[in-house]
């Protein structure tokens, strides 16, 4: 995508954006769900299927629910915080995404990529050469189809 086209896809902010700690966000989300559940009567439960189909979903709560690692490099800490904020915003959407759509697959992919990136940042804080290794490995993977 050309840089000039980026502006046409940026939505106009209608409301003030407020940064929350993950714990506060999860508490607000739980309160909203409780109010929603109390307001709408529960539909009758469908009969249980004989076999529950398996759904392959990448783990969502890995780094989100665990304690935040301590970084010696502030740049890596900021990246980790940003990724965690995006993960906290995307993860609750998984339950509302239609099962048979690209939306759920794309959300799963985004969550997996951000989780893996946070894991990479934790390792890179103690061993900066991990980025070079990761780049070489990524380039090798991208060349696999051509071999």
C-alpha positions as CSV (number, residue, x, y, z in Angstrom):
1,X,0.0,0.0,0.0
2,X,1.4,3.4,-0.9
3,X,2.0,5.8,2.0
4,X,-0.4,8.4,0.4
5,X,-3.2,5.9,0.7
6,X,-2.8,5.3,4.4
7,X,-4.7,8.4,5.4
8,X,-7.9,7.3,3.6
9,X,-8.1,4.2,5.8
10,X,-7.6,5.9,9.2
11,X,-11.0,6.3,10.9
12,X,-11.8,9.7,12.5
13,X,-11.9,9.5,16.3
14,X,-15.3,10.4,17.6
15,X,-14.6,9.8,21.3
16,X,-11.7,10.4,23.7
17,X,-9.3,7.5,23.9
18,X,-8.3,6.6,27.5
19,X,-5.4,4.2,28.3
20,X,-6.3,1.6,30.9
21,X,-4.3,-1.0,32.8
22,X,-5.0,-4.5,31.7
23,X,-6.6,-5.3,35.0
24,X,-9.0,-2.3,34.8
25,X,-9.9,-3.2,31.2
26,X,-10.7,-6.8,32.2
27,X,-12.8,-5.6,35.1
28,X,-14.8,-3.2,32.9
29,X,-15.3,-6.0,30.3
30,X,-16.6,-8.4,33.0
31,X,-19.0,-5.7,34.3
32,X,-20.3,-5.1,30.8
33,X,-20.8,-8.8,30.2
34,X,-22.6,-9.2,33.5
35,X,-24.9,-6.2,32.7
36,X,-25.6,-7.6,29.2
37,X,-26.4,-11.1,30.6
38,X,-28.7,-9.6,33.2
39,X,-30.5,-7.4,30.6
40,X,-31.2,-10.2,28.1
41,X,-33.0,-13.4,29.1
42,X,-31.0,-16.5,28.5
43,X,-32.1,-18.5,25.5
44,X,-33.0,-22.1,26.1
45,X,-29.9,-24.3,25.9
46,X,-29.7,-26.3,22.7
47,X,-29.5,-30.1,23.1
48,X,-25.9,-31.2,23.6
49,X,-24.3,-32.8,20.6
50,X,-23.1,-36.4,20.8
51,X,-19.6,-35.2,19.9
52,X,-18.3,-31.7,20.3
53,X,-16.4,-30.5,17.3
54,X,-12.8,-29.5,17.9
55,X,-11.9,-25.9,17.1
56,X,-8.2,-25.1,16.6
57,X,-7.6,-21.7,18.1
58,X,-4.2,-20.4,19.1
59,X,-3.8,-19.7,22.8
60,X,-4.9,-16.2,23.5
61,X,-4.1,-15.6,27.1
62,X,-0.4,-16.6,27.2
63,X,1.4,-13.3,27.9
64,X,-1.8,-11.4,28.6
65,X,-2.7,-12.9,31.9
66,X,0.8,-13.6,33.2
67,X,2.9,-11.0,35.0
68,X,4.8,-8.5,32.9
69,X,8.4,-9.3,32.5
70,X,11.1,-6.8,33.6
71,X,13.1,-5.4,30.7
72,X,16.5,-3.8,30.9
73,X,16.0,-2.1,27.6
74,X,13.2,0.6,27.7
75,X,12.5,0.3,23.9
76,X,11.7,-3.4,24.2
77,X,9.5,-2.7,27.3
78,X,7.5,-0.1,25.3
79,X,7.0,-2.6,22.4
80,X,5.9,-5.2,24.8
81,X,3.4,-2.8,26.4
82,X,2.0,-1.8,23.1
83,X,1.7,-5.4,21.9
84,X,0.0,-6.3,25.2
85,X,-2.5,-3.4,24.8
86,X,-3.4,-4.6,21.3
87,X,-3.7,-8.2,22.5
88,X,-6.0,-7.1,25.3
89,X,-8.2,-5.3,22.7
90,X,-8.3,-8.1,20.2
91,X,-8.6,-11.1,22.5
92,X,-12.2,-10.4,23.7
93,X,-13.3,-10.1,20.1
94,X,-12.6,-13.8,19.4
95,X,-15.8,-14.9,21.1
96,X,-17.9,-12.5,18.9
97,X,-16.2,-13.4,15.6
98,X,-18.3,-15.6,13.3
99,X,-16.9,-19.1,13.3
100,X,-17.0,-19.6,9.5
101,X,-15.4,-16.3,8.4
102,X,-12.0,-14.9,7.7
103,X,-12.5,-12.5,10.6
104,X,-11.9,-15.2,13.2
105,X,-8.9,-16.6,11.2
106,X,-7.3,-13.2,10.9
107,X,-7.9,-12.4,14.6
108,X,-6.3,-15.7,15.5
109,X,-3.3,-14.9,13.3
110,X,-2.9,-11.4,14.7
111,X,-3.1,-12.6,18.3
112,X,-0.6,-15.4,17.6
113,X,1.8,-13.0,15.8
114,X,1.6,-10.5,18.7
115,X,2.1,-13.2,21.3
116,X,5.1,-14.6,19.5
117,X,6.6,-11.1,19.1
118,X,6.2,-10.5,22.9
119,X,8.0,-13.8,23.5
120,X,10.7,-12.7,21.1
121,X,11.1,-9.4,22.9
122,X,11.5,-11.1,26.3
123,X,14.3,-13.3,24.9
124,X,15.9,-10.4,23.0
125,X,16.2,-8.4,26.2
126,X,18.8,-10.8,27.4
127,X,20.3,-11.8,24.0
128,X,20.2,-9.1,21.3
129,X,21.5,-11.6,18.7
130,X,18.1,-13.3,18.7
131,X,16.8,-10.6,16.3
132,X,19.5,-11.4,13.8
133,X,18.8,-15.2,14.2
134,X,15.0,-14.5,13.8
135,X,15.6,-12.4,10.7
136,X,17.7,-15.1,9.1
137,X,15.2,-17.7,10.0
138,X,12.3,-15.7,8.6
139,X,14.2,-15.0,5.3
140,X,15.0,-18.7,5.0
141,X,11.3,-19.6,5.5
142,X,10.2,-17.1,2.9
143,X,12.5,-18.7,0.4
144,X,11.3,-22.2,1.0
145,X,8.6,-22.2,-1.8
146,X,11.2,-21.2,-4.4
147,X,13.5,-24.1,-3.7
